Amino acid sequence: MIKSVFGFLQGKNEIGDEETVKKDNQKRGLEFYALGDVDTPKNTRQTLNILLLADNRHEANVVQDHINAFGKHSRHNVFVVNPIWQSLERCCQIEKIDVILIHYSILTLSDYFLPEYNAEIIRKFSGPKAQIIQDECRWINRMKDRMVDLGIGAVFSSLGVGNMQKVYGGTPLRNARFYSCLPGYIPVYMKEIETLPISERPLDIVYRGRELAYWYGKHAREKSEIANHMLRLCGHYGGLIDISAKESTRIYGDDWLKFVASGRTTLGVEGGVSIFDFDGTVEKGTNEYLEDHSGASFKEVFRKVLKPYEGNIIHKTITPRIFESICLKTALILYPGNYNGLLKENIHYIPLSPNGENDKEVAKKLKDHAYLQELVDRTFIDIVDREELQASYYVEKVEDALMLLTE
């Protein structure tokens, strides 16, 4: 399953000899898979006791959905413990646990998320240990060292197989397995929410984005750029909108679902970044420049600091927010992209050209309620029941991989 592997050193795009790195990874026993390629365990009747370490107080719907999927769909015994607030020694009988699975809501590098007394119990645990991880563009070398420290034997990554090899190739982990997953899947309840027809919704466009730190690179800027783009478009062509990329306007819980369902359309881009910072060099350089040049624009910081790192690894993926919008039958206006091969322009979403060349056409479609209704109905039918996008499918495949660790 090992394909091309590249070596990236100190956050810079320094490509090593591919065959040498490939042989080194094979020697270490590292394996890279798509989640759908997980082998079937030999003993499918065995019931595991799985300790899931997760922040079950997290305010974001998609995080809670991801955590709750294990309780709803697992064929094993799953015990959820929040290591931020709970001591593993006090709240579980560790000797009865077969596998420890650390959720991406727990940043293992932080003493807040994983206090040392809980980390020590994980280290001493003699059974298999696995980690679900996202936001892998930051603190990469430290995270790989932490995986070794905790004894992680399997990693469920939000990166594609090729990028996983670029990030984790050469890792000091031994005999580790890496699985490529989507950052989120479709929960059952999301498909069953009743929503208003397009013509009866009060707003033309709803959107909440996030302005990420400069050192994530050009692609990460699209989350805020598309918001500003649409504000300019609606300022010229009109429309009832509620659009913001400010952190202070974020919405959570049931209010978030109501918000998305109140719009005929919403905006989106592929999730991901275009700079991977292996050793903290990029983040440090950016912060130091901003300390000396307060209020500097992204273009300025890019020119002075980020340009040598841009594109060292480019990670793009479909996001859980897009699945939410599809389930709620809110039409998607997206910057064109691959979207993991799931969405097609003008069939599942309205493409918005980043350079503004089709603004007039997009504005016209915003007012065509019949067109929007046809779009959302078709997208719902094409996407929401696909087996490989279901939360139940994800849990099954993760647990198959965990069972393979115990064999």
Secondary structure by P-SEA (a helix, b strand, c coil): cccbbbbbcccccccccaaaaaaaaaaabbbbbcccccccccccccccbbbbbcccccccaaaaaaaaccccccccbbbbbcccccccccccccccccbbbbcccccccccccccaaaaaaaaacccbbbbbbcccccaaaaaaaaaaaaccccccccccaaaaaaacccccccbbbbbbbcccccccccccccccccccccccccccccccccccccccccaaaaaaaaaaaaaacccccccccccccccccaaaaaaaaacccccccccccccccccaaaaaaaaaaaaacccccaaaaaacccccccccbbbbbbcaaaaaaaaaccccccccccccccccccccbbbbbccccaaaaaaaaaacaaaaaaaaaaaaaaccccccccaaaaaaaaaaaaaaaac
